[in-house]
Structures are given as C-alpha cells and as structure tokens.
Amino acid sequence: MLILTRKSGESITIGDDVKITVVEVKGKQVRIGIEAPRSYIIHREEVYICIQEENRRAAEESPLSLAGLKNLLGKL
C-alpha cells in the first residue's frame, strides 16, 4: 500500500485518467473529490462489498445452472 500525505486542496493522480483531490479535512473526516472517466465504476468500499455479496448470492441461487442451461439449449 502506498501512503501519501496531502493537505486540503492538494491532489494525487493515478495514471493519466484519475485525479483524487482532498476537498476538506474536518476532525476525523476527510472529503475527497474524484475526477475519472465516466466508464470507471467508483464505489465506497462498503457499497462495493455489498454489491459483490449480492452478486455471489444471485449466482448461487440462479435457477439456470450450467447443466440446466445445457438442457434448455439442447431442447431448442
């Protein structure tokens, strides 16, 4: 993990496409701004984890397993 120190108004760039700016530091909270192409999907970590868990559950509960899909396609 790379750890950098930044003050309010200072930025970090990632590659040519992403810029992260410290907008405000207030007590123990830091507000950041992220400039990135719209094609990049950006989530807070807790939201990302929930999405991944929901995707795993949906895949496990899917009524169309690979075997079921083969059977369905074989009948066409």
N, C-alpha and C positions, 0 to 999 in steps of 0.2 A: 504494500500500500504506500502510495506517495502522499506525504503530508506536507501541505503548504500553508503558510500564514498569509492572510490577506486582511486588509482594513476595509471599512465601508467605502464603496466606490471603486475598489480595485477588482481586477478580473483575472481569470485563468482561461486559457484557450486549450481546447483539445482538438488536435488535428487542424484542418482548415475550416471545419464546419461548425464547431461548437464553442460558444463563449459563455462562461459562468461568471456572473458579477455578484459581489457581496453588495446588497442593496442597503441593508440596515442591520446593526447589531444592537439588541435591546435586552439587557440582562443575559439570560442563558439562551435566548433565541437569536437565530441568525436568519434573515430573509435573503434569499438568493434569487437572482434572475437568470434564466437560461435562454440563450439565443441558439436555435438549432433549426435545421431544415424541417419542414412540416412532415416529411417522411419518417423522421425519428420519433419513436414512441417513448415518452418520458412519463414515469410514474414515481410517486413517493414509494419507498421500499415496502411499507406495509400494504399499500394497494397492490403492488406488483405481486407480493406473496399471496394475497387473496385471489388474484386472477389465476396464478399458477395452480393453487389448490383447487379452485373451481374447475379449471381445465382438466386436471387429473381426475377429479370425481366424474366429470361428464364423460371422459374417455372410458372409465371403468364401468359406468352404468349404461353405456351405449348399447341399445338392443341389436345393433348391427355389428356383430363381431366380424372378424376377418372370415371365419368359416361361414357365418350366416350370409355375409356379402357374396361369397363364392357360390353358395347355394342359390341365392336370389339371382345372380347373374347367369348361372347355369340354366335356369328355367326360362330365360328370355330367348 
